[in-house]
């Protein structure tokens, strides 16, 4: 999954999972 451009609509929990 592309986590280079995290959207503000996506919760922080999702962004952390991408890492």
mmCIF file of the N, C-alpha and C atoms, coordinates in Angstrom:
data_MODEL
# 
_entry.id   MODEL 
# 
loop_
_atom_site.group_PDB 
_atom_site.id 
_atom_site.type_symbol 
_atom_site.label_atom_id 
_atom_site.label_alt_id 
_atom_site.label_comp_id 
_atom_site.label_asym_id 
_atom_site.label_entity_id 
_atom_site.label_seq_id 
_atom_site.pdbx_PDB_ins_code 
_atom_site.Cartn_x 
_atom_site.Cartn_y 
_atom_site.Cartn_z 
_atom_site.occupancy 
_atom_site.B_iso_or_equiv 
_atom_site.pdbx_formal_charge 
_atom_site.auth_seq_id 
_atom_site.auth_comp_id 
_atom_site.auth_asym_id 
_atom_site.auth_atom_id 
_atom_site.pdbx_PDB_model_num 
ATOM 1  N N  . UNK A 1 1  ? 0.849  -1.219 0.000  1.00 0.00 ? 1  UNK A N  1 
ATOM 2  C CA . UNK A 1 1  ? 0.000  0.000  0.000  1.00 0.00 ? 1  UNK A CA 1 
ATOM 3  C C  . UNK A 1 1  ? 0.878  1.261  0.000  1.00 0.00 ? 1  UNK A C  1 
ATOM 4  N N  . UNK A 1 2  ? 0.466  2.244  -0.759 1.00 0.00 ? 2  UNK A N  1 
ATOM 5  C CA . UNK A 1 2  ? 1.249  3.474  -0.856 1.00 0.00 ? 2  UNK A CA 1 
ATOM 6  C C  . UNK A 1 2  ? 1.022  4.354  0.369  1.00 0.00 ? 2  UNK A C  1 
ATOM 7  N N  . UNK A 1 3  ? 2.040  4.483  1.202  1.00 0.00 ? 3  UNK A N  1 
ATOM 8  C CA . UNK A 1 3  ? 1.901  5.315  2.404  1.00 0.00 ? 3  UNK A CA 1 
ATOM 9  C C  . UNK A 1 3  ? 2.687  6.606  2.262  1.00 0.00 ? 3  UNK A C  1 
ATOM 10 N N  . UNK A 1 4  ? 3.107  6.901  1.013  1.00 0.00 ? 4  UNK A N  1 
ATOM 11 C CA . UNK A 1 4  ? 3.880  8.112  0.774  1.00 0.00 ? 4  UNK A CA 1 
ATOM 12 C C  . UNK A 1 4  ? 2.987  9.339  0.839  1.00 0.00 ? 4  UNK A C  1 
ATOM 13 N N  . UNK A 1 5  ? 1.701  9.163  0.519  1.00 0.00 ? 5  UNK A N  1 
ATOM 14 C CA . UNK A 1 5  ? 0.769  10.293 0.525  1.00 0.00 ? 5  UNK A CA 1 
ATOM 15 C C  . UNK A 1 5  ? -0.449 9.946  1.370  1.00 0.00 ? 5  UNK A C  1 
ATOM 16 N N  . UNK A 1 6  ? -0.295 9.942  2.696  1.00 0.00 ? 6  UNK A N  1 
ATOM 17 C CA . UNK A 1 6  ? -1.401 9.622  3.606  1.00 0.00 ? 6  UNK A CA 1 
ATOM 18 C C  . UNK A 1 6  ? -2.506 10.660 3.533  1.00 0.00 ? 6  UNK A C  1 
ATOM 19 N N  . UNK A 1 7  ? -3.746 10.193 3.365  1.00 0.00 ? 7  UNK A N  1 
ATOM 20 C CA . UNK A 1 7  ? -4.867 11.136 3.288  1.00 0.00 ? 7  UNK A CA 1 
ATOM 21 C C  . UNK A 1 7  ? -5.398 11.463 4.690  1.00 0.00 ? 7  UNK A C  1 
ATOM 22 N N  . UNK A 1 8  ? -5.822 12.705 4.876  1.00 0.00 ? 8  UNK A N  1 
ATOM 23 C CA . UNK A 1 8  ? -6.331 13.167 6.167  1.00 0.00 ? 8  UNK A CA 1 
ATOM 24 C C  . UNK A 1 8  ? -7.618 12.433 6.557  1.00 0.00 ? 8  UNK A C  1 
ATOM 25 N N  . UNK A 1 9  ? -8.283 11.872 5.536  1.00 0.00 ? 9  UNK A N  1 
ATOM 26 C CA . UNK A 1 9  ? -9.539 11.172 5.790  1.00 0.00 ? 9  UNK A CA 1 
ATOM 27 C C  . UNK A 1 9  ? -9.268 9.819  6.438  1.00 0.00 ? 9  UNK A C  1 
ATOM 28 N N  . UNK A 1 10 ? -8.086 9.270  6.166  1.00 0.00 ? 10 UNK A N  1 
ATOM 29 C CA . UNK A 1 10 ? -7.735 7.970  6.722  1.00 0.00 ? 10 UNK A CA 1 
ATOM 30 C C  . UNK A 1 10 ? -7.272 8.126  8.172  1.00 0.00 ? 10 UNK A C  1 
ATOM 31 N N  . UNK A 1 11 ? -7.789 7.315  9.071  1.00 0.00 ? 11 UNK A N  1 
ATOM 32 C CA . UNK A 1 11 ? -7.430 7.379  10.493 1.00 0.00 ? 11 UNK A CA 1 
ATOM 33 C C  . UNK A 1 11 ? -5.954 7.061  10.719 1.00 0.00 ? 11 UNK A C  1 
ATOM 34 N N  . UNK A 1 12 ? -5.394 7.565  11.798 1.00 0.00 ? 12 UNK A N  1 
ATOM 35 C CA . UNK A 1 12 ? -3.978 7.358  12.106 1.00 0.00 ? 12 UNK A CA 1 
ATOM 36 C C  . UNK A 1 12 ? -3.685 5.870  12.286 1.00 0.00 ? 12 UNK A C  1 
ATOM 37 N N  . UNK A 1 13 ? -4.678 5.130  12.739 1.00 0.00 ? 13 UNK A N  1 
ATOM 38 C CA . UNK A 1 13 ? -4.482 3.701  12.977 1.00 0.00 ? 13 UNK A CA 1 
ATOM 39 C C  . UNK A 1 13 ? -4.141 2.993  11.671 1.00 0.00 ? 13 UNK A C  1 
ATOM 40 N N  . UNK A 1 14 ? -4.753 3.438  10.571 1.00 0.00 ? 14 UNK A N  1 
ATOM 41 C CA . UNK A 1 14 ? -4.493 2.819  9.273  1.00 0.00 ? 14 UNK A CA 1 
ATOM 42 C C  . UNK A 1 14 ? -3.086 3.151  8.809  1.00 0.00 ? 14 UNK A C  1 
ATOM 43 N N  . UNK A 1 15 ? -2.676 4.391  9.009  1.00 0.00 ? 15 UNK A N  1 
ATOM 44 C CA . UNK A 1 15 ? -1.343 4.821  8.593  1.00 0.00 ? 15 UNK A CA 1 
ATOM 45 C C  . UNK A 1 15 ? -0.279 4.051  9.368  1.00 0.00 ? 15 UNK A C  1 
ATOM 46 N N  . UNK A 1 16 ? -0.528 3.822  10.637 1.00 0.00 ? 16 UNK A N  1 
ATOM 47 C CA . UNK A 1 16 ? 0.429  3.109  11.472 1.00 0.00 ? 16 UNK A CA 1 
ATOM 48 C C  . UNK A 1 16 ? 0.524  1.654  11.026 1.00 0.00 ? 16 UNK A C  1 
ATOM 49 N N  . UNK A 1 17 ? -0.593 1.106  10.569 1.00 0.00 ? 17 UNK A N  1 
ATOM 50 C CA . UNK A 1 17 ? -0.619 -0.277 10.120 1.00 0.00 ? 17 UNK A CA 1 
ATOM 51 C C  . UNK A 1 17 ? 0.184  -0.431 8.843  1.00 0.00 ? 17 UNK A C  1 
ATOM 52 N N  . UNK A 1 18 ? 0.176  0.605  8.007  1.00 0.00 ? 18 UNK A N  1 
ATOM 53 C CA . UNK A 1 18 ? 0.917  0.570  6.745  1.00 0.00 ? 18 UNK A CA 1 
ATOM 54 C C  . UNK A 1 18 ? 2.413  0.460  7.028  1.00 0.00 ? 18 UNK A C  1 
ATOM 55 N N  . UNK A 1 19 ? 2.850  1.066  8.129  1.00 0.00 ? 19 UNK A N  1 
ATOM 56 C CA . UNK A 1 19 ? 4.259  1.008  8.490  1.00 0.00 ? 19 UNK A CA 1 
ATOM 57 C C  . UNK A 1 19 ? 4.565  -0.383 9.025  1.00 0.00 ? 19 UNK A C  1 
# 
